[in-house]
Amino acid sequence: MAERHRCQIEIMIDEMIAAGKSEQDILTAICKQYEPYHLFPEFGEGFVDYQARRRDKNYDGVAGQAYDRGANAAMWLWQAQQRMKLAAK
């Protein structure tokens, strides 16, 4: 299931870049893939921690899932940013 989800997000990102969507549009679409976890504060913490290259939080249960999904969303945004740079060349 995780592999299938990864492929779906990759395809979505590639299609959005090809359609000329903005980085904000792509971020919104990425976060939507993680509903309802994107509503938890831990999701935002995981997102910010990934961008800051920190991984010092240790949540359990649903909070931990939200944190991990936030970090995943940040990773996908980074990949989208790299793909957008390549597409602009």
Backbone as a ProteinNet text record, in pm:
[ID]
protein_1_A
[PRIMARY]
MAERHRCQIEIMIDEMIAAGKSEQDILTAICKQYEPYHLFPEFGEGFVDYQARRRDKNYDGVAGQAYDRGANAAMWLWQAQQRMKLAAK
[TERTIARY]
81.2	0	85.8	190.8	277	341.6	384.1	446.1	346.6	224.3	120.6	93.3	88	67	181.5	304.5	422	412.6	375.8	363.6	253.4	142.5	33.1	76.1	150.8	197.1	297.7	388.6	485.5	415.2	318	243.3	169.3	104.9	32.1	124.9	241.9	337.8	382.7	418.5	462.9	354.7	230.9	120	97.4	108.4	88.8	199.9	322.1	433.4	414.5	376.1	352.4	240.4	143	30.4	63.5	184	226.9	170.3	132.6	77.4	185.8	143.7	237.8	284.7	391.7	443.3	337.6	263.5	158.4	47.4	10.3	-91	-44.4	82.3	138.5	142.1	183.5	186.1	46.1	-52.3	-190.6	-234.4	-201.2	-238.2	-165.7	-38.9	37.3	-26.8	-55.7	-114.6	-250.3	-325.6	-457.1	-443.5	-331	-308.3	-298.3	-274.4	-254.9	-373.6	-490.1	-610.3	-641.6	-688	-713.1	-593.1	-480	-362.8	-310.5	-334.3	-283.4	-346	-450.8	-516	-452.6	-368.9	-306.2	-184.5	-161	-42.2	88.3	88.5	210.1	247.3	148.6	175.5	264.5	226.1	306.1	444.3	452.5	583	673.1	616.5	694.7	740.8	653.6	686.7	804.5	793.5	898.6	1028.2	1016.6	1137.3	1210.1	1137.4	1202.7	1278.6	1216.7	1282.6	1405.3	1401.7	1514.3	1613.9	1587.7	1673.2	1683.8	1570.2	1562.1	1471	1497.2	1410.2	1417.3	1387.7	1405.3	1276	1164.2	1036.9	1006.8	938.4	903.9	760.8	667.1	526.1	480.5	378.1	316.5	177.2	124.9	-13.8	-42.8	-160.1	-205	-115.3	-69.7	20.2	149	200.6	320.3	295.3	178.5	143.5	133.2	71.7	58.8	196.5	284.2	420	493.5	488.6	556.4	500.3	369.5	308.1	343.8	360.1	406.4	547	632.6	769.1	766.5	678.4	665.2	619.6	524.3	475	587.3	670.2	783.8	882.8	903.1	992.5	938.2	806.2	746.1	754.2	737.2	749.9	891.5	990.7	1129.6	1151	1098.6	1113.4	1043.7	927.1	855	936.9	997.6	1080.3	1197.4	1260.4	1372.1	1324.4	1209.2	1153.8	1113.8	1064.6	1027.8	1153.2	1263.4	1389	1435	1426	1466.8	1376.2	1247.7	1152.7	1173.6	1227.1	1248.7	1372.2	1458.7	1582.8	1555.6
-119.8	0	126.5	128.4	246.2	273	168	183.2	243.2	197.6	249.1	396.3	431.7	571	658.5	607.8	682.3	710	610	626.8	725.2	721.3	814	957.7	980.8	1116.6	1161.8	1074.8	1110.4	1149.7	1071.4	1100.8	1233	1254.3	1378.5	1498.5	1490	1599.9	1626.2	1521.2	1537.7	1601.1	1558.5	1614.7	1761.6	1795.7	1934.7	2024.5	1974.7	2052.8	2073.1	1967.5	1977	2075.7	2086.3	2178	2320.8	2341.2	2474.9	2522.1	2428.6	2466	2526	2610.2	2676.1	2580.6	2620.3	2541.7	2531	2639.3	2636.7	2538.7	2535.5	2439.4	2296	2272.7	2138.4	2102	2196.5	2171	2138.7	2213.4	2188.5	2048.6	2008.3	1875	1765.4	1788.4	1690.8	1674.2	1783.9	1776.9	1708.8	1730.4	1666.7	1514.2	1463.8	1319.4	1259.1	1343.4	1295.3	1328.3	1356.8	1380.2	1257.5	1268.8	1387.4	1428	1359.7	1386.3	1529	1590.3	1725.3	1828.2	1791.1	1882.1	1878.7	1780.6	1767.2	1859.8	1920.5	2006.3	1929.7	1800.8	1719.9	1708.1	1715.9	1713.8	1832.8	1950.7	2070.8	2062.4	2003.4	1987.2	1894.8	1785.1	1693.4	1760.5	1841.3	1913.9	2008.2	2088.6	2186.8	2116.5	2012.2	1939.9	1878.5	1826.2	1769.9	1879.9	1995.4	2104.5	2155	2147.9	2192.4	2080	1963.2	1844.3	1802.3	1813.8	1768	1647	1561.9	1445.4	1409.6	1507.8	1487	1461	1459.6	1433.3	1283.8	1234.6	1093.7	1079.4	1083.7	1071	926.9	891.7	759.5	774.7	665.7	661.6	753.5	813	898.4	1021.2	1076.1	1192.2	1156.1	1037.3	991.5	972.3	920.2	904	1039.8	1136.6	1270.3	1333.6	1317.8	1372.1	1311.5	1180.1	1112.2	1154.8	1171	1212.4	1356.6	1440.2	1577.3	1579.2	1494.3	1483.4	1430.3	1335.4	1283.2	1392	1473	1581.4	1679.4	1710	1800.2	1738.4	1608.2	1539.3	1548.9	1527.3	1535.8	1677.7	1777.8	1915.6	1940.7	1892.9	1910.6	1845.7	1724.3	1657.4	1735.7	1790.6	1871	1994.8	2058.2	2176.4	2141.1	2025.8	1983	1956	1892.7	1863.8	1991.4	2089.7	2217.1	2288.5	2279.7	2339	2272.7	2140.3	2068.6	2103	2116.2	2147.6	2288.3	2377.6	2516.2	2531.1	2431.5	2440.4	2418
0	0	0	80.5	86.4	-49	-117.6	-250	-349.2	-342.7	-432.8	-404.3	-276	-236.7	-286	-274.5	-319.8	-468.7	-545.8	-690.8	-725.9	-653.2	-679.8	-654.9	-547.7	-518.8	-623.5	-663.6	-767.9	-897	-936.3	-1059.3	-1045.4	-931.9	-908.4	-919.4	-856.5	-860.6	-1004.4	-1076.4	-1215.4	-1301.9	-1283.3	-1361.1	-1327.7	-1199.4	-1159.1	-1211.3	-1210.8	-1265.1	-1414.6	-1484.4	-1629	-1660.3	-1571	-1591.4	-1546.7	-1495	-1455.4	-1322.1	-1237	-1106.5	-1017.8	-924.7	-834.2	-724.5	-659.2	-547.2	-436.9	-413.9	-311.4	-348.5	-476.5	-521.7	-499.3	-528.3	-510.8	-362.4	-277.8	-133.6	-81.7	-125.7	-83.2	-124.3	-246.2	-294.8	-217.2	-185.3	-106.6	30.9	98.1	232.4	228.8	123.2	109.8	106.8	57.3	54.2	194.4	292.4	429.4	521.1	462.3	543.5	626.2	745.7	827.5	912.5	894.5	979	962.8	848.4	825	919.2	990.3	1084.3	1223.2	1249.4	1380.3	1390	1507.2	1522.3	1500.2	1531.1	1512.4	1364.6	1275.9	1131.9	1096.4	1144	1118.5	1179.6	1298.8	1362.6	1280.8	1233.2	1150	1022	963.4	840	864	967.8	999.3	1040.2	1119.8	1162.8	1044.5	946.9	828.5	755.8	738.7	667.3	741.8	875.2	957.4	984.3	924.2	941.4	1087.7	1157.8	1296.6	1301.7	1395.7	1416	1564.4	1648.2	1791.4	1867.3	1799.8	1866.7	1859.8	1960.3	1963	2013.8	1922	1956.9	1938.6	2012.8	2000.1	1940.6	1890.4	1845.1	1728.2	1731.3	1621.2	1607.7	1718.9	1712.9	1638.5	1663.9	1593.2	1445.2	1411.9	1270	1202	1269.5	1213.2	1193.6	1291.9	1282	1162.2	1150.7	1039.7	904.9	896.2	770.4	736.9	838.5	814.3	757.7	813.1	759.9	617	589.8	453.4	357.9	400.7	315.1	282.7	380.7	357.2	259.4	270.3	177	35.1	19.3	-113.6	-169.4	-81.9	-128.8	-177.6	-103.5	-145.8	-282.9	-299.7	-429.6	-540.1	-510.2	-609.2	-646.2	-547.8	-574.3	-666	-642.2	-726.9	-870	-882.8	-1015.4	-1087.7	-1013	-1074.6	-1127.7	-1053.9	-1099.5	-1229.2	-1235.3	-1355.7	-1473.7	-1447.7	-1553.5	-1608.2	-1524.7	-1566.8	-1654.8	-1655.2	-1736.2	-1882.4
[MASK]
+++++++++++++++++++++++++++++++++++++++++++++++++++++++++++++++++++++++++++++++++++++++++

